[in-house]
Amino acid sequence: MGMPMVHTTDGYLIPWDRSRIVEMLAKETQLAETMFDIPAISELTAEKIADEVERRFRLTKPRFVSGPMIREVTNNLLLEWSQEVPEFGIYRNLLTRVGVPIYDAYQIDIGSGFENKENANLQPNPETIHKKKADRLSKEQYLLLMDPKLASAHTKGDIHIHTLEYFGTRPFCQDWDLRYFLYYGLVPDGQGFRSSVAGPAKQPEVAILHSVKVLAAGQTNFSGGQGFMYYTLFLAPFLRGLSYEKVKQLAQMMFYELTQTYVTRGGQLVFSNIQLPMGVPDIWKNVPAVKKGQVGPETYGDYEDEVQMFFRAINEVALEGDYWGKPFNFPKNENYVSPEFFKPEYDDLWLLVHEAVSKFGSPYFDNMLPAYRGYGNGISCYQCCAYQFSNTPETDEHFNEKLWFQDGMHFSMGGWQVVSLNMPRMAYQANGDYDKLLALAKENMRLSMGVFQAKRRWMDKALGNNMVPFATQTPRDPRTGKKGPPAVDFSELVNVIG
């Protein structure tokens, strides 16, 4: 009996052709060199595998087979032979298909199953359904293209790789320096070809709206939270001469825009935070203010009253909540705690903050006092509600140029990737043995470092292929016409175990 006809993945019915198995093995195992530094399969071995696959189908005598069926038999064979040749296990991972069973996909469609409860920030809607299906595929792909020891540590629960679905396409989180966009303007797609391009904001309403759109655009390039450092400070120059009622309306606009822009990452709100100094921090008092596409001549110290007014407006709006009286889920307010604000003139602002805390429990307190925050001679921020980033003259040779926004240089702080250690699991495994607990912690941290190395390999490819365009944009200087520095300095991003 001859060989069966084959239903191909692209919808054709063609005669059996053993050479196509050889070609598939040769082409797809090239990924072993790219991802694992393992040579692709040899032609001789590929021929041997194709012969055995053909023999097995000849024995079963089916009338028709599908491309996926041939692939699965090939993978079963690679798995069997991997006992003697471990590289075959990697080849099998590279040749397998990723996706979900029909039943699981249906469960996602009807808002049921595990994915329905996986992320509290996602409300069931058509866009969320599409995201969850894509997430399943992507998570499976990235685990298969990872060192099996790392993938196993994640699936067993020893470590947790955050936002695994975006592992190969985007960094984790970013805290933006708003001055960059107040000087260069807004290019939401990073290139200006698919979105309109706006020059530097001239009006306070536009400055507020640009700030919202920066966070929304940033969320398409990052997998975690998006935020602004020194939000009240950097927008204060736009508020001079405005009545308090107008400033409060601007604060309302910011909150409503961020909690009604329901379009990011699978149909959710922008996961965002804003750092809120209630006055001008000492380090910024003599720094030229950036507004309307220019630097100076005023300094931020000239805008103490506007900073206080904007801080009060933001907290009053947060205290009032939305039309139904609910708290605004985003942005997370991070109230800046530092000694220069422990003075009587700020007491009423602190009372306002605590009133909001007592009502909703929502604002954060951003403690700038510890030495690791760089207080006094550096800057610092939090991101994703938990991860601290700082920058000082000791850690950054260009700190002063960034502080003064020289030639567009600015602060860029965020995270490549976050991995969490399963501390309760380690305690259970150690069973009271402290030395074993330390050994487990060290091993899981070592595995986390392996995850970070894999992440960097992926990110080098993404950046090299211009796949993170909003973050890598280099807009032209509105005064000189020269290209500015990238929006994000990726050398400043860090990895986090936490």
QUITAQUI-V137318 format. One record per residue. N is the residue number from 0. RES is the residue in three letters. BURIAL is # if it has 24 or more other ideal C-beta (glycine too) atoms within 12 Angstrom, else .. Layout:
N;RES;BURIAL
N;RES;BURIAL
//
This chain:
0;MET;.
1;GLY;.
2;MET;#
3;PRO;#
4;MET;.
5;VAL;#
6;HIS;.
7;THR;.
8;THR;.
9;ASP;.
10;GLY;.
11;TYR;.
12;LEU;.
13;ILE;.
14;PRO;.
15;TRP;#
16;ASP;.
17;ARG;#
18;SER;.
19;ARG;#
20;ILE;#
21;VAL;#
22;GLU;.
23;MET;#
24;LEU;#
25;ALA;#
26;LYS;.
27;GLU;#
28;THR;#
29;GLN;.
30;LEU;#
31;ALA;#
32;GLU;.
33;THR;.
34;MET;#
35;PHE;#
36;ASP;.
37;ILE;.
38;PRO;.
39;ALA;#
40;ILE;#
41;SER;.
42;GLU;.
43;LEU;.
44;THR;#
45;ALA;#
46;GLU;.
47;LYS;#
48;ILE;#
49;ALA;#
50;ASP;.
51;GLU;#
52;VAL;#
53;GLU;#
54;ARG;.
55;ARG;#
56;PHE;#
57;ARG;.
58;LEU;.
59;THR;.
60;LYS;.
61;PRO;.
62;ARG;.
63;PHE;.
64;VAL;#
65;SER;#
66;GLY;#
67;PRO;.
68;MET;#
69;ILE;#
70;ARG;#
71;GLU;.
72;VAL;#
73;THR;#
74;ASN;#
75;ASN;.
76;LEU;#
77;LEU;#
78;LEU;.
79;GLU;.
80;TRP;.
81;SER;.
82;GLN;.
83;GLU;.
84;VAL;.
85;PRO;.
86;GLU;#
87;PHE;#
88;GLY;#
89;ILE;#
90;TYR;#
91;ARG;#
92;ASN;#
93;LEU;#
94;LEU;#
95;THR;#
96;ARG;#
97;VAL;#
98;GLY;.
99;VAL;#
100;PRO;.
101;ILE;.
102;TYR;.
103;ASP;.
104;ALA;.
105;TYR;.
106;GLN;.
107;ILE;#
108;ASP;.
109;ILE;.
110;GLY;.
111;SER;.
112;GLY;.
113;PHE;.
114;GLU;#
115;ASN;.
116;LYS;.
117;GLU;.
118;ASN;.
119;ALA;.
120;ASN;#
121;LEU;#
122;GLN;.
123;PRO;#
124;ASN;.
125;PRO;.
126;GLU;.
127;THR;#
128;ILE;#
129;HIS;.
130;LYS;#
131;LYS;#
132;LYS;#
133;ALA;#
134;ASP;#
135;ARG;#
136;LEU;#
137;SER;#
138;LYS;#
139;GLU;#
140;GLN;#
141;TYR;#
142;LEU;#
143;LEU;#
144;LEU;#
145;MET;#
146;ASP;#
147;PRO;#
148;LYS;.
149;LEU;#
150;ALA;#
151;SER;.
152;ALA;#
153;HIS;#
154;THR;.
155;LYS;.
156;GLY;.
157;ASP;#
158;ILE;#
159;HIS;#
160;ILE;#
161;HIS;#
162;THR;#
163;LEU;#
164;GLU;#
165;TYR;#
166;PHE;#
167;GLY;#
168;THR;#
169;ARG;#
170;PRO;#
171;PHE;#
172;CYS;#
173;GLN;#
174;ASP;#
175;TRP;#
176;ASP;#
177;LEU;#
178;ARG;#
179;TYR;#
180;PHE;#
181;LEU;#
182;TYR;#
183;TYR;#
184;GLY;#
185;LEU;#
186;VAL;#
187;PRO;#
188;ASP;#
189;GLY;#
190;GLN;.
191;GLY;.
192;PHE;.
193;ARG;.
194;SER;.
195;SER;.
196;VAL;.
197;ALA;#
198;GLY;#
199;PRO;#
200;ALA;#
201;LYS;.
202;GLN;.
203;PRO;#
204;GLU;#
205;VAL;#
206;ALA;#
207;ILE;#
208;LEU;#
209;HIS;#
210;SER;#
211;VAL;#
212;LYS;#
213;VAL;#
214;LEU;#
215;ALA;#
216;ALA;#
217;GLY;#
218;GLN;#
219;THR;#
220;ASN;#
221;PHE;#
222;SER;#
223;GLY;#
224;GLY;#
225;GLN;#
226;GLY;#
227;PHE;#
228;MET;#
229;TYR;#
230;TYR;#
231;THR;#
232;LEU;#
233;PHE;#
234;LEU;#
235;ALA;#
236;PRO;#
237;PHE;#
238;LEU;#
239;ARG;.
240;GLY;.
241;LEU;#
242;SER;.
243;TYR;.
244;GLU;.
245;LYS;.
246;VAL;#
247;LYS;#
248;GLN;.
249;LEU;#
250;ALA;#
251;GLN;#
252;MET;#
253;MET;#
254;PHE;#
255;TYR;#
256;GLU;#
257;LEU;#
258;THR;#
259;GLN;.
260;THR;#
261;TYR;.
262;VAL;.
263;THR;#
264;ARG;#
265;GLY;#
266;GLY;.
267;GLN;#
268;LEU;#
269;VAL;#
270;PHE;#
271;SER;#
272;ASN;#
273;ILE;#
274;GLN;#
275;LEU;#
276;PRO;#
277;MET;#
278;GLY;#
279;VAL;#
280;PRO;#
281;ASP;.
282;ILE;#
283;TRP;#
284;LYS;.
285;ASN;.
286;VAL;#
287;PRO;#
288;ALA;#
289;VAL;#
290;LYS;#
291;LYS;#
292;GLY;#
293;GLN;#
294;VAL;#
295;GLY;.
296;PRO;.
297;GLU;#
298;THR;#
299;TYR;#
300;GLY;#
301;ASP;.
302;TYR;#
303;GLU;#
304;ASP;#
305;GLU;#
306;VAL;#
307;GLN;#
308;MET;#
309;PHE;#
310;PHE;#
311;ARG;#
312;ALA;#
313;ILE;#
314;ASN;#
315;GLU;#
316;VAL;#
317;ALA;#
318;LEU;#
319;GLU;#
320;GLY;.
321;ASP;.
322;TYR;.
323;TRP;.
324;GLY;.
325;LYS;.
326;PRO;#
327;PHE;#
328;ASN;#
329;PHE;#
330;PRO;#
331;LYS;#
332;ASN;#
333;GLU;#
334;ASN;#
335;TYR;#
336;VAL;#
337;SER;#
338;PRO;.
339;GLU;#
340;PHE;#
341;PHE;.
342;LYS;.
343;PRO;.
344;GLU;.
345;TYR;#
346;ASP;.
347;ASP;.
348;LEU;#
349;TRP;#
350;LEU;.
351;LEU;#
352;VAL;#
353;HIS;.
354;GLU;.
355;ALA;#
356;VAL;.
357;SER;.
358;LYS;.
359;PHE;#
360;GLY;.
361;SER;#
362;PRO;#
363;TYR;#
364;PHE;#
365;ASP;#
366;ASN;.
367;MET;#
368;LEU;.
369;PRO;.
370;ALA;.
371;TYR;.
372;ARG;#
373;GLY;#
374;TYR;#
375;GLY;.
376;ASN;.
377;GLY;#
378;ILE;#
379;SER;#
380;CYS;#
381;TYR;#
382;GLN;#
383;CYS;#
384;CYS;#
385;ALA;.
386;TYR;#
387;GLN;#
388;PHE;#
389;SER;#
390;ASN;#
391;THR;#
392;PRO;.
393;GLU;.
394;THR;.
395;ASP;#
396;GLU;.
397;HIS;#
398;PHE;#
399;ASN;.
400;GLU;.
401;LYS;#
402;LEU;#
403;TRP;#
404;PHE;#
405;GLN;.
406;ASP;.
407;GLY;#
408;MET;#
409;HIS;#
410;PHE;#
411;SER;#
412;MET;#
413;GLY;#
414;GLY;#
415;TRP;#
416;GLN;#
417;VAL;#
418;VAL;#
419;SER;#
420;LEU;#
421;ASN;#
422;MET;.
423;PRO;.
424;ARG;.
425;MET;#
426;ALA;.
427;TYR;.
428;GLN;.
429;ALA;.
430;ASN;.
431;GLY;.
432;ASP;.
433;TYR;.
434;ASP;.
435;LYS;.
436;LEU;.
437;LEU;.
438;ALA;.
439;LEU;#
440;ALA;#
441;LYS;.
442;GLU;.
443;ASN;#
444;MET;#
445;ARG;.
446;LEU;#
447;SER;#
448;MET;#
449;GLY;#
450;VAL;#
451;PHE;#
452;GLN;.
453;ALA;#
454;LYS;#
455;ARG;#
456;ARG;#
457;TRP;#
458;MET;#
459;ASP;.
460;LYS;.
461;ALA;#
462;LEU;#
463;GLY;.
464;ASN;.
465;ASN;.
466;MET;.
467;VAL;#
468;PRO;#
469;PHE;#
470;ALA;#
471;THR;#
472;GLN;#
473;THR;#
474;PRO;#
475;ARG;.
476;ASP;.
477;PRO;#
478;ARG;.
479;THR;.
480;GLY;.
481;LYS;.
482;LYS;.
483;GLY;#
484;PRO;#
485;PRO;#
486;ALA;#
487;VAL;#
488;ASP;#
489;PHE;#
490;SER;.
491;GLU;#
492;LEU;#
493;VAL;#
494;ASN;#
495;VAL;#
496;ILE;#
497;GLY;#
//
